[in-house]
Structure formats: structure tokens, C-alpha cells
Amino acid sequence: MINREFYLTKIISGFQYNQIVILIGARQVGKTTLMKIFVNNNQNLWLDGQNPETALFFEKFSTIERYLKINIDDQLNGLLVIDEFQYIENISTTLKLLVDKYKNLKILCSGSSSLNILQKTEESLAGRVRLINVYSLSFDEFIKFQDMELYYKFIKCNQQDDINVLFPQIPVFLSEYLTYGGLPKIAIAKEMNQKEELLDDIFKTYLLKDVREFVKNKDFVAFNKLLKILSAQIGNVLNINEISNTLQLNYKTCEEYIYILEQMFIIHLVSPFTTNIRKEITKMKKIYFCDIGLRNIIYNSFNDINIRIDNGQIFENYVFLQLLQNYNLNQIYYYRTKDASEIDFIITDKNNKIIPIEVKFKDFTKHKKIRTLMEFSKIVELEKSFIVNKNLIENIDNQAYIQPYFLKL
């Protein structure tokens, strides 16, 4: 098993301030593996929430309390691990009672992201739990899964290093990542047709199975069409009214299904950058998928990234996922004027610094000033703006061309 230090550090930090840590995320992103790595050197009791026998332990508080005393110790000084905890009825209330009574008990849970999990944790575990969103592999993690030695060399580099020249394998890995995404099971598969088959299995076996709980049977055909439309919309502003008319699906139902896909970590929506909160709420959002491979299986295309017509959209989706490793979703915006001039991303960091980012899936021979960034700099005081592109590294005035590898800006 390959360590994902980014998340392991988050788990450790979570337990410093909370007795309960819950990993939530889409199916197959590696939550169970993360828990196994974390508990490797810790005495623990592991329970599988999908096992009907596990659910029986939680039917009465006295039963689970006694079970834990027998299997951990009389004072419950230890670690309880529950995989897929959301399958256990009234689990949040029971966990609350346990940690309130036993202050040395730590509980690590995982759950496939769903409305149920969010509702349960908000209602019962407020102030007692750290929620950690787990995503598929970032690109640097993807390199680690492919070539450990290369990974340790790669992470020594910085934004000013010409990665394409230093490590010619990296652009090759990037092309694969932009085609098949970063789900761990897909990353370690060697054959391309095997990757496609596995992605198809994950989509049909897990994603569609999970959403059936929330989608009405009569809407399921329309929901599948909705997924297809959304996969074609990445990097674009989402017009729900237009989509609902196309699908002949009620607007509120369409909005609800998009919300469900957000809560299940299939898609993320990015708000427009504005100083007016009311406008931010009412304006349309841009859509990105949380895994590019999953998007491509829904879109039904695994063509070479360099020749496909949607490569600019996919590259922008990739940049979004890289930014999501370094910034919270509520720090990432897009900018659009009335005349439809647009900046792909606006980052607002913790120091209230504003960072505009344009994304270009191109090879540049020389620095060229981007007009929309120049216009934006007249409105907002900027230290620097960035153009993420395939090859060029060059900094003139306050516009910096950078390669798509180190996006902590």
C-alpha cells in the first residue's frame, strides 16, 4: 500500500482536536486503504458497516458499549474504526453517546459521500467530529503510484523548473492522467483497455447503484442523460433552466439531482467572483468533475488528449483539481463580465490576496499578454496573475506563464 501523506496528516491533525474523524468521498477513491495505513501501527477494533452483524451491535447502546469493553478495554482507551459507517442505523447518535462518556476513545469512520452522512453528522455530532473530504489521486500522487523514484525527484522541483525537459516522462504521465483520471485502482492498472473496463465497472456498479437511493425510478433515464450533458459541460457555466428543458425534467428536480451529485463528490460547482454576495448566489456556476476518468467514461471518449476537441476543457478541469489540493472550494471562483470576457479561476487566499489564473492547453513559444488579465488588474489590485500552459515558464511584469505541475500560488 502506498502512503498518501496529505490525508494521513489530516487524520492525525483531526484527532488532535476531535474524538471522531470521518473520511467522506466518492466510491473507490481509497478511503478504506487510507484507514488501513493509518491503523497499521495502532491497536484498533475494525468494524465493517456493510456487515449486517455489525448493525446488530449498534441496536442498543448497552450492547455496543459492552462489545467495545470486551474487544478494546474496560475504559475504551483505544481506536474504533468503522468502514462505511452510514449503513448503520442511528450510528451518529450512538457515536455521540460513546465519545461523551469515554473521553479516551477515538473513532475513525469512512463513508461514501451522501446526503445521509451530512445530515447525520450535522444533527448529532456537531463540535465532536472532523470531516475530511477524500478525492482521487492528485497528479503528484499519481506519479508516486507510477514511479516512486521519479516521484521523490519530482517533489524536489519548483515552479521555475522546466519539468518537461528535466523529466520527459512527466508529460507522458500527465496525458494518461488527463485521459483516465486518478482513481487508485485505475492508476495501478497497466493496460489501457483494462483501465477503461475498470472505469466502466466503477461507474455502473458503484455510482449508479448509489444514486438510485435518491433518484426516482421514473427519472432514471433522464438522470443518465443529465450525467451525459454535465460531462460535456465541464469548464462551462451551468444553465439549469436550459438543461431541464432539454431533458423535459422539472427544474427543481434537475437542480436537486445536480445537488445530489455534488454531495456524492461526483461534481463540484464553482461560483462567480463578485463583491456582491447576492449576485454570487443568483449567478450561474461553472461545473467540474471530481475525477477526469469518471468524466471520460460518462462522456464515452478515451481519445488521445492532444487530438480531442475537448482537451482545453479537460485541462481546465485538471487545473481545478490541482487547485483543490491547495485551496478550499470556497476560495476558488471564476470571473465573467457582461460582455462574456472570462478568467478561468480567481483564488482568494487566507490573506485576502486575489490570484487570477488563465488556463491554456497550448505550447507557447513566447510570452503574450492576456487581455482579460490586464483588464481585471484595472479593477482589482494584483500582485501577480498566472497563465497555466503546457510548456512555457516566463514572468513579465505581473503575468507569469507556468507549467501545470505546482499550483500552490
Secondary structure, DSSP 8 states (H G I E B T S, - for coil): ----HHHHHHHHHHHHH-SEEEEEESTTSSHHHHHHHHTTTS-EEEEETTSHHHHHHTSSHHHHHHHHHHHT-TT--EEEEEETGGGSTTHHHHHHHHHHH-TTEEEEEEEE--HHHHHHHHHH-TTTEEEEE--S--HHHHHHHH-HHHHHHHTT--TTS-HHHH-THHHHHHHHHHHH---HHHHH--SHHHHHHHHHHHIIIIIHHHHTTTS-GGGHHHHHHHHHHHHH-TTSB--HHHHHHHHT--HHHHHHHHHHHHHTTSEEEEEE--S-HHHHHHS--EEEES-HHHHHHHHT----TTT-TTHHHHHHHHHHHHHHHHS-GGGEEEEE-TT--EEEEEEE-TT--EEEEEE--S--SS----HHHHHHHHHS--S-EEEE-SS--EEETTEEEE-TT----
